[in-house]
Amino acid sequence: MGQASSQAAGAEHSAAKPLSMLVAAVGVVYGDIGTSPLYTLKEVFSGAYGVPVNHDGVLGILSLIFWSLIWVVSIKYMMFVLRADNQGEGGIMALTALARRAAGERRKLRSLLVVCGLIGAALFYGDSMITPAISVLSAIEGLGLAFDGIDHWVVPLSLVVLVGLFLIQSHGTARIGILFGPIMVTWFLVLGALGIYGISHYPEVLHAMNPIWAVRFFMVHTGMGVAILGAVVLALTGAEALYADMGHFGRKPIARAWFLLVLPALVLNYFGQGALLLENPEAARNPFYLLAPSWALIPLVGLSTLATVIASQAVISGAFSLTRQAIQLGYIPRMYIQHTSSDEQGQIYIGAVNWSLMVGVVLLVLGFESSGALASAYGVAVTGTMLMTTILVSAVMLLLWKWPPILAVPVLIGFLLVDGLYFAANVPKIVQGGAFPVIAGIALFVLMTTWKRGKQLLVERLDEGALPLPIFISSIRVQPPHRVQGTAVFLTARSDAVPHALLHNLLHNQVLHEQVVLLTVVYEDIPRVPPSRRFEVEAHGEGFFRVILHFGFTDEPDVPQALKLCHLDDLDFSPMRTTYFLSRETVIASKLEGMARWREALFAFMLKNANGNLRFFNLPLNRVIELGTQVEM
């Protein structure tokens, strides 16, 4: 009896775990795309596109939305992109690392794929600013339907909600994250219920599932043609989050949540709004809120606001994760990363990113003042990132997975064609307000490429005067300096040369420690490095050791903790016997061949303000000595 009870309890637990993962995935992954019904059809029919609110126009748009959700999300992302996981991790930077590995020794191809990844990452930051602004604005605008004369309060209330959201980021989302899943499940159930309510009044709207209506729309409305995709794409916003958050939940819970709950709820709601428009064309001013009964309007506004805050939180958290990956891969200067949870490694907070996003969001709300105006700027960053993702996945499928071209190429051409059309449809938005995310993306792309190239040039300049390690050790044997007790750890990027900090210390202090460790930290193109592969140790004699620590781009680079794994009789890394020597370079722009002078000056500024090795590698404050050197570039 007891055994049967325990087996039943175990079965119940195993069944509950997938369910809890599914609910959590709904809360974190689908907030962005789940709030798109708030503004998509409103922008299509009441915006500047001029789509007639008649039978053919409504069914044509609904068919475009339905088949876009099927092709882009259900087929492209669920069946193909989510398979391109880098040891379980997703997102544009993880995919870039995977594509770079797929390119192998093809340097030009590797460079091209890295550029595509950096463009996608830069545009993702632009999307991270627009998503909170348009989502919260569209939710608060519902108050204008419930209360007369409250329209002028929409912007101030939206700013209060958004600024409050950014102010609580440093406290972490562990506590309120528990509520995300149930709230978003409720949201999708409400979306579905409202959709069924609308469809029941005009069931003929379900004919829009026939793709012929989408084809007919393009044939009849040749004037707007591809341009209307610039509004339809609003229904796809957040598709990239499916991939970016894969490391938190895995592919199966994300896919199950999409097919079992999110997709049906979205389709029902869009079709319900379409049915309302066929009954009452005047509802085009806000079909989402007008679909609800009058008694449900205020609760719906409250639920919408919660849903948009959750959607914004997911995008902000995604920006934090993307930044950490970019730092580890060497494309962004080191920043202070604060962990907000003792249980979940992925829950982090980066102050510089948080406040930069907040400033961008506030400027967008003040500049555009309505979700309709913001919709004219939305889409460029989203479709640009989606296009870059398709290019990178194509390289992975053909070069890493080695899928037969006869099967892979037609599918990839289909993805590239659809993504290309959506991107082309959004290009005109650049002159309609879409320049903001594009300018932000260009600026970030310049910063990332300048940092990466600057670090390469810095290493090259330091190498020019570097002293080979064997020669230095030979000189130590001939003229041994005074040795003091303890272990000195010198951080260096080169594994075969003497660090400048060591030479400066020997020159000025005239001593060496009994054990001298030349430490190099290497970041791999994988998310995590197992402890068994964490370190390499090589003894060079005369108390000199070469240690290489390997970390993945999601690992916490805790150097003292990693050094404890080096179990060698000749090495003692006990805290009170170990001193860490760091070299801090000051870059001076010069006429030497390298980068443009303005980029050299920009790199010097970035290097000066970057977070140092001390905090980044979690080194003990009272056991670190920094030695400076000037480098001309």
C-alpha positions in Angstrom: 0.0 0.0 0.0 2.8 2.4 1.0 4.7 1.5 -2.2 1.7 2.2 -4.3 1.1 5.5 -2.6 4.7 6.6 -3.2 4.5 5.5 -6.9 1.3 7.5 -7.3 3.0 10.5 -5.6 6.0 10.2 -7.9 3.7 10.0 -11.0 1.8 13.1 -9.8 5.1 15.0 -9.3 6.4 14.0 -12.7 3.2 15.1 -14.3 3.2 18.4 -12.3 6.7 19.3 -13.4 6.0 19.6 -17.1 2.8 21.5 -16.3 4.7 24.0 -14.1 7.4 24.4 -16.8 4.7 25.1 -19.3 3.0 27.7 -17.1 6.4 29.3 -16.4 7.2 29.4 -20.1 3.9 31.1 -20.8 4.7 33.8 -18.2 8.2 34.6 -19.4 8.4 33.7 -23.1 5.1 34.8 -24.5 4.4 38.1 -22.9 5.5 40.1 -26.0 3.7 38.3 -28.7 0.8 37.7 -26.3 0.1 41.4 -26.0 0.2 42.1 -29.8 -3.6 41.8 -30.2 -3.8 45.1 -28.2 -2.6 47.1 -31.2 -2.2 45.0 -34.3 -5.6 45.3 -36.0 -6.1 48.8 -34.7 -3.0 49.9 -36.5 -4.0 48.0 -39.7 -7.4 49.4 -40.0 -7.2 52.8 -38.3 -3.6 53.6 -39.2 -2.1 55.1 -42.3 -2.4 52.0 -44.5 -5.9 52.7 -45.8 -7.2 49.1 -45.6 -10.9 49.2 -46.1 -13.0 47.8 -43.2 -15.1 45.5 -45.4 -15.6 41.8 -45.9 -12.7 41.2 -48.2 -10.3 43.6 -46.4 -10.9 42.0 -42.9 -10.7 38.4 -44.1 -7.6 39.2 -46.2 -5.8 40.7 -43.2 -6.9 37.9 -40.8 -5.6 35.4 -43.3 -2.2 37.1 -43.5 -1.9 37.2 -39.7 -3.0 33.6 -39.4 -0.5 32.2 -42.0 2.2 34.5 -40.7 1.8 32.9 -37.3 1.9 29.5 -38.8 4.9 30.0 -41.1 7.1 32.2 -39.1 6.4 31.0 -35.5 5.0 27.5 -35.8 7.2 26.3 -38.6 10.3 28.4 -38.7 10.9 29.0 -35.0 9.3 25.9 -33.5 10.5 23.3 -36.0 13.9 24.7 -37.0 15.3 27.6 -35.0 14.6 26.1 -31.6 16.7 23.1 -32.7 19.7 25.3 -33.1 20.5 25.3 -29.4 24.0 25.9 -28.2 24.1 23.3 -25.4 20.5 24.3 -24.5 21.1 28.0 -24.8 19.3 30.2 -27.3 19.4 33.8 -28.5 21.2 35.7 -31.2 24.6 35.7 -29.5 24.4 32.0 -28.7 23.4 31.4 -32.3 26.3 33.5 -33.5 28.8 31.4 -31.5 27.3 28.3 -33.0 27.4 29.7 -36.6 31.0 30.8 -36.0 31.9 27.3 -35.0 30.0 26.0 -38.1 32.1 28.2 -40.4 35.3 26.5 -39.2 38.5 27.9 -40.8 36.6 29.9 -43.4 37.7 33.3 -42.1 35.6 35.5 -44.5 32.5 33.4 -43.8 33.1 33.6 -40.1 33.5 37.3 -40.2 30.3 37.7 -42.3 28.3 35.5 -39.8 29.7 37.4 -36.8 28.6 40.7 -38.5 25.1 39.3 -39.0 25.0 38.3 -35.4 26.1 41.7 -34.2 23.6 43.5 -36.4 20.8 41.2 -34.9 22.0 41.9 -31.4 22.2 45.6 -31.9 18.7 45.7 -33.3 17.4 43.6 -30.4 18.4 46.4 -28.1 16.3 48.8 -30.2 13.4 46.4 -29.9 14.0 46.3 -26.1 13.2 50.0 -26.0 10.1 50.0 -28.2 8.4 46.9 -26.8 7.8 48.3 -23.3 6.7 51.7 -24.7 4.2 50.5 -27.2 2.8 47.7 -25.0 2.1 49.8 -21.9 0.8 52.7 -23.9 -1.7 50.5 -25.8 -2.9 49.0 -22.5 -3.3 52.4 -20.7 -5.2 53.8 -23.8 -8.1 51.5 -22.9 -8.9 53.9 -20.1 -9.9 56.4 -22.7 -12.8 54.2 -23.7 -14.0 53.9 -20.1 -13.6 57.5 -18.9 -14.2 60.6 -21.0 -11.5 63.3 -21.0 -8.7 61.0 -19.6 -6.7 60.8 -22.8 -4.2 63.5 -21.6 -3.4 61.2 -18.7 -2.3 58.2 -20.8 1.3 59.4 -21.3 1.9 60.3 -17.6 0.3 57.1 -16.3 2.4 55.1 -18.8 5.6 56.8 -17.7 4.8 56.0 -14.0 4.3 52.3 -14.8 7.4 52.1 -17.0 9.7 54.0 -14.7 8.5 51.9 -11.7 9.3 48.8 -13.7 12.9 49.9 -14.3 13.3 51.0 -10.7 12.5 47.5 -9.3 14.9 45.7 -11.6 17.8 45.7 -9.2 15.6 43.7 -6.7 15.3 40.9 -9.1 12.2 39.1 -10.5 12.4 35.9 -8.4 9.5 36.9 -6.2 7.2 38.5 -8.7 8.2 35.9 -11.3 6.1 33.3 -9.6 3.0 35.3 -10.5 4.0 35.8 -14.2 2.9 32.4 -15.3 -0.7 32.3 -13.8 -1.3 35.9 -14.9 -0.3 35.2 -18.5 -2.3 32.0 -18.5 -5.3 34.0 -17.4 -4.5 36.6 -20.1 -4.5 34.0 -22.9 -7.7 32.4 -21.6 -9.3 35.8 -21.6 -8.0 36.4 -25.1 -9.6 33.1 -26.3 -12.9 33.8 -24.5 -13.2 37.3 -26.0 -12.4 35.8 -29.4 -15.1 33.1 -29.1 -17.5 35.8 -28.0 -16.8 37.8 -31.1 -16.8 34.8 -33.5 -20.2 33.7 -32.2 -21.7 36.8 -33.6 -20.1 36.4 -37.0 -18.9 32.8 -37.6 -18.2 33.5 -41.3 -14.9 35.2 -40.2 -13.4 31.7 -39.8 -13.2 31.5 -43.6 -10.0 33.6 -43.2 -8.1 30.4 -42.4 -8.2 29.7 -46.2 -4.9 31.2 -47.6 -6.8 32.2 -50.8 -8.1 35.3 -48.9 -4.5 36.4 -48.3 -3.6 35.9 -52.0 -6.7 37.7 -53.1 -5.9 40.6 -50.8 -2.6 41.1 -52.5 -4.2 40.8 -56.0 -6.9 43.3 -55.2 -4.9 45.8 -53.2 -1.8 46.0 -55.5 -1.2 49.6 -54.3 -0.4 48.7 -50.7 0.8 45.2 -51.5 4.0 44.5 -49.4 3.5 47.7 -47.4 0.7 46.2 -45.4 3.1 43.6 -44.0 4.6 46.5 -42.0 1.5 46.4 -39.9 0.8 42.6 -40.0 4.3 42.1 -38.6 3.1 43.6 -35.3 1.4 40.2 -34.7 4.8 38.6 -34.8 6.6 40.8 -32.3 8.2 38.7 -29.6 8.9 35.7 -31.8 12.6 36.1 -31.2 11.9 35.8 -27.4 10.9 32.1 -28.0 14.5 31.4 -29.0 16.2 33.8 -26.6 14.6 32.2 -23.5 15.1 28.6 -24.6 18.0 28.2 -22.1 15.5 28.8 -19.2 12.9 26.3 -20.1 14.0 24.1 -23.0 12.4 23.5 -26.4 9.5 21.2 -25.4 7.8 23.4 -22.8 8.0 26.4 -25.1 6.6 24.4 -28.1 3.8 22.8 -26.0 2.8 26.2 -24.6 2.6 27.6 -28.1 0.5 24.9 -29.7 -1.7 24.2 -26.7 -2.5 27.7 -25.4 -0.8 30.7 -27.0 -1.5 30.1 -30.7 -5.2 29.1 -30.2 -5.8 32.1 -28.0 -4.1 34.5 -30.4 -6.0 33.2 -33.4 -9.3 33.2 -31.6 -8.8 36.8 -30.5 -7.7 38.1 -33.8 -10.7 36.4 -35.5 -13.0 37.7 -32.8 -11.8 41.3 -33.4 -12.3 40.7 -37.2 -15.9 39.5 -36.5 -16.5 42.7 -34.5 -15.1 44.8 -37.4 -17.5 43.1 -39.9 -20.4 43.9 -37.6 -19.3 47.4 -36.7 -16.6 49.1 -38.8 -16.5 52.0 -36.4 -14.8 49.7 -33.9 -11.6 50.0 -35.9 -10.5 52.8 -33.5 -9.8 50.1 -30.8 -11.2 46.7 -31.7 -9.5 44.8 -28.8 -11.2 46.7 -26.0 -14.5 47.2 -27.9 -14.7 43.5 -28.3 -15.3 43.2 -24.5 -18.6 43.8 -22.9 -18.8 47.2 -21.3 -18.9 45.8 -17.7 -15.5 44.0 -18.4 -13.7 47.0 -19.7 -12.0 48.3 -16.5 -10.9 44.8 -15.4 -9.6 44.2 -18.9 -7.5 47.3 -18.8 -6.1 46.2 -15.5 -5.2 42.7 -16.8 -3.8 44.3 -20.0 -1.5 46.5 -18.0 -0.2 43.6 -16.0 0.3 41.6 -19.1 2.2 44.4 -20.8 4.4 44.9 -17.7 5.2 41.2 -17.8 6.0 41.5 -21.6 8.3 44.4 -20.9 10.0 42.5 -18.0 10.7 39.6 -20.4 12.4 41.9 -22.9 14.4 43.7 -20.3 15.6 40.4 -18.8 16.5 39.3 -22.3 18.6 42.4 -22.8 20.5 41.6 -19.6 21.1 38.0 -20.7 22.2 39.1 -24.2 24.6 41.7 -22.7 26.2 39.1 -20.5 26.7 36.7 -23.4 28.2 39.6 -25.5 30.6 40.5 -22.7 31.8 36.9 -22.3 32.3 36.6 -26.1 34.3 39.9 -26.1 32.0 42.2 -28.0 31.0 44.5 -25.1 33.1 46.1 -22.4 32.9 44.4 -19.0 30.1 45.7 -16.8 29.2 45.0 -13.2 26.7 42.1 -13.2 24.6 41.7 -10.1 22.9 38.3 -9.4 19.4 38.8 -8.1 18.8 35.1 -7.2 20.8 32.6 -5.2 19.0 29.8 -7.0 18.8 30.9 -10.6 22.0 31.8 -12.4 20.2 33.4 -15.3 18.5 36.0 -13.1 20.9 39.0 -13.3 20.8 42.8 -13.3 23.1 45.1 -15.2 22.7 48.7 -14.1 24.2 50.3 -17.2 21.8 48.4 -19.5 18.8 49.0 -17.2 19.2 52.8 -17.1 20.0 53.1 -20.8 16.9 51.2 -21.7 14.8 53.4 -19.3 16.1 56.6 -20.9 15.3 55.2 -24.3 11.8 54.1 -23.3 11.0 57.4 -21.7 12.1 59.3 -24.8 10.0 57.1 -27.0 6.9 57.6 -24.9 7.4 61.4 -24.7 8.2 61.6 -28.4 5.4 59.5 -29.9 2.7 59.8 -27.2 0.5 57.0 -28.5 0.7 53.4 -29.5 -0.5 54.2 -33.0 2.4 56.6 -33.6 4.9 54.1 -32.1 3.6 51.4 -34.4 4.9 53.4 -37.3 8.4 53.0 -35.8 7.9 49.4 -34.8 9.0 46.5 -36.9 12.3 47.6 -38.4 14.3 46.2 -35.4 12.1 43.1 -35.1 12.3 42.0 -38.7 16.0 42.9 -39.0 16.7 40.5 -36.1 14.5 37.8 -37.5 16.3 38.1 -40.9 19.7 37.8 -39.2 18.5 34.8 -37.3 17.5 33.1 -40.5 20.9 33.7 -42.1 22.7 32.3 -39.1 20.4 29.3 -38.8 21.0 28.6 -42.5 24.8 28.4 -41.9 24.2 26.0 -39.0 21.9 23.8 -40.9 24.1 23.5 -44.0 27.6 23.5 -42.4 27.2 22.1 -38.9 24.2 19.8 -39.1 25.1 19.0 -42.8 21.5 18.6 -43.9 21.1 17.6 -47.5 20.9 20.8 -49.6 18.1 19.4 -51.7 15.9 19.4 -48.5 17.3 22.3 -46.6 17.8 25.0 -49.3 14.1 25.2 -50.4 13.0 25.6 -46.8 15.6 28.2 -46.1 14.8 30.1 -49.3 11.2 30.2 -48.1 12.2 31.6 -44.7 14.5 34.2 -46.3 11.9 35.3 -48.8 9.2 35.8 -46.1 11.7 37.6 -43.7 13.0 39.7 -46.6 9.5 40.8 -47.5 8.7 41.7 -43.9 11.9 43.6 -43.6 11.4 45.4 -46.9 7.8 46.4 -45.8 9.3 48.0 -42.7 12.1 49.9 -44.3 9.8 52.9 -45.2 9.1 53.2 -41.5 12.6 54.5 -41.0 11.5 57.9 -42.3 8.2 57.7 -40.3 9.8 57.4 -36.9 11.6 54.0 -37.3 14.9 55.8 -37.4 15.1 55.6 -33.6 15.8 51.9 -33.3 17.9 51.9 -36.4 20.1 54.7 -35.1 20.3 53.0 -31.7 21.3 49.7 -33.5 23.9 51.4 -35.7 25.4 53.1 -32.6 25.6 49.8 -30.7 27.0 48.0 -33.8 29.8 50.6 -34.0 30.5 50.3 -30.2 30.6 46.5 -30.4 32.9 46.3 -33.5 35.1 49.1 -32.1 35.5 47.2 -28.8 36.3 43.9 -30.5 38.8 45.4 -32.9 40.3 47.6 -30.3 41.0 44.7 -28.0 42.7 42.8 -30.8 44.9 45.9 -31.6 45.7 46.3 -27.9 46.9 42.7 -27.7 49.0 43.2 -30.8 50.6 46.4 -29.5 51.5 44.7 -26.2 52.9 41.7 -28.1 55.3 43.9 -29.9 57.4 44.4 -26.8 56.6 41.1 -25.1 59.4 39.0 -23.7 59.1 35.2 -24.4 58.6 33.2 -21.3 61.5 30.7 -21.9 64.1 33.6 -22.3 62.8 35.2 -19.1 63.0 32.0 -17.1 66.6 31.4 -18.4 67.6 34.9 -17.2 66.1 34.1 -13.7 68.3 31.0 -13.5 71.4 33.1 -14.3 70.6 36.0 -12.0 68.0 34.8 -9.5 66.1 37.6 -7.8 65.0 37.6 -4.2 62.0 35.3 -3.7 59.3 35.9 -1.1 56.7 33.4 0.3 53.3 33.0 -1.3 51.8 32.7 -4.8 51.6 35.5 -7.3 48.9 35.3 -10.0 49.4 37.5 -13.0 46.4 37.7 -15.4 47.5 37.8 -19.1 46.0 37.3 -22.5 49.1 35.7 -23.9 50.1 32.1 -22.9 53.7 32.3 -24.1 54.9 35.7 -23.0 55.7 37.5 -19.8 53.0 39.8 -18.6 53.9 43.5 -18.3 52.6 43.6 -14.7 55.3 40.9 -13.8 58.1 42.9 -15.5 57.0 46.1 -13.7 56.8 44.4 -10.4 60.2 42.9 -10.8 61.7 46.1 -12.0 60.3 48.3 -9.1 60.2 45.8 -6.2 63.1 43.6 -7.1 61.4 40.5 -5.8 59.5 37.4 -7.1 57.1 35.1 -5.2 58.0 31.5 -4.7 55.2 30.4 -7.0 54.4 32.6 -10.0 51.2 31.7 -12.0 50.6 33.2 -15.4 46.8 33.0 -15.7 44.8 33.2 -18.9 41.0 33.1 -19.0 39.6 31.7 -22.2 35.9 31.9 -23.2 34.5 29.1 -25.4 31.7 29.2 -28.0 29.6 27.1 -25.7 27.3 28.2 -22.8 29.0 26.2 -20.0 32.3 24.4 -19.5 32.2 21.4 -17.1 34.5 21.5 -14.1 36.6 18.6 -15.5 37.6 20.8 -18.4 37.9 24.0 -16.4 41.6 24.3 -16.2 45.0 23.4 -17.8 48.2 23.5 -15.8 51.8 23.5 -17.1 55.0 23.8 -15.0 57.9 25.7 -16.5 60.4 25.3 -13.7 61.8 27.9 -11.4 58.4 28.1 -9.6 56.6 29.3 -12.8 53.3 27.8 -13.9 51.0 28.4 -16.8 47.3 28.1 -15.9 44.5 28.4 -18.5 40.9 28.6 -17.2 38.1 27.8 -19.5 34.6 29.4 -19.1 31.4 29.3 -21.3 29.6 32.5 -22.2 27.0 31.9 -19.5 29.4 30.8 -16.8 30.2 32.9 -13.8 33.9 33.7 -14.1 34.9 33.3 -10.5 38.7 32.9 -10.7 39.5 32.2 -7.0 36.8 29.5 -7.0 38.1 27.9 -10.2 41.7 27.9 -9.0 40.6 25.7 -6.0 40.2 22.9 -8.6 43.9 23.0 -9.4 45.1 20.3 -7.0 48.9 20.4 -7.3 51.4 19.9 -4.5 53.6 22.7 -5.8 50.8 25.3 -5.9 49.0 26.8 -3.0 46.0 29.1 -3.7 44.9 29.6 -0.1 43.4 33.1 0.2 46.0 34.6 2.6 49.0 33.3 0.6 47.8 34.4 -2.9 48.2 37.9 -4.4 46.7 38.8 -7.8 48.5 41.2 -10.1 46.5 43.1 -12.7 47.7 45.3 -15.6 45.6 48.3 -16.4 46.3 49.7 -19.8 45.8 53.4 -20.8 45.3 53.7 -24.5 46.7 56.8 -26.4 45.3 57.4 -29.9 48.2 57.8 -32.4 48.9 57.7 -36.1 49.9 54.1 -36.0 48.1 51.8 -38.5 45.0 50.3 -36.9 41.6 52.1 -36.6 40.4 55.5 -37.5 41.5 58.2 -34.9 37.9 58.7 -33.7 37.4 55.0 -33.2 40.7 54.8 -31.3 39.5 57.7 -29.1 36.2 55.9 -28.6 37.9 52.7 -27.7 40.1 54.5 -25.2 37.0 56.0 -23.6 35.3 52.6 -23.4 38.4 50.9 -22.0 38.8 53.6 -19.3 35.1 53.2 -18.2 34.9 49.4 -18.5 34.5 47.3 -15.3 37.9 46.1 -14.3 39.1 42.5 -13.9 38.9 42.8 -10.1 35.1 42.8 -9.9 34.5 40.9 -13.1 36.6 37.9 -12.0 35.4 38.1 -8.4 38.9 38.7 -7.0 39.4 39.5 -3.3 39.6 43.2 -2.8 42.5 43.1 -0.3 44.6 40.7 -2.4 44.9 42.6 -5.6 47.7 44.9 -6.9 47.2 46.9 -10.1 50.1 48.1 -12.3 49.4 50.6 -15.1 51.0 50.9 -18.6 50.4 53.2 -21.5 49.9 51.8 -25.0 49.8 53.8 -28.3 47.3 52.6 -30.9 
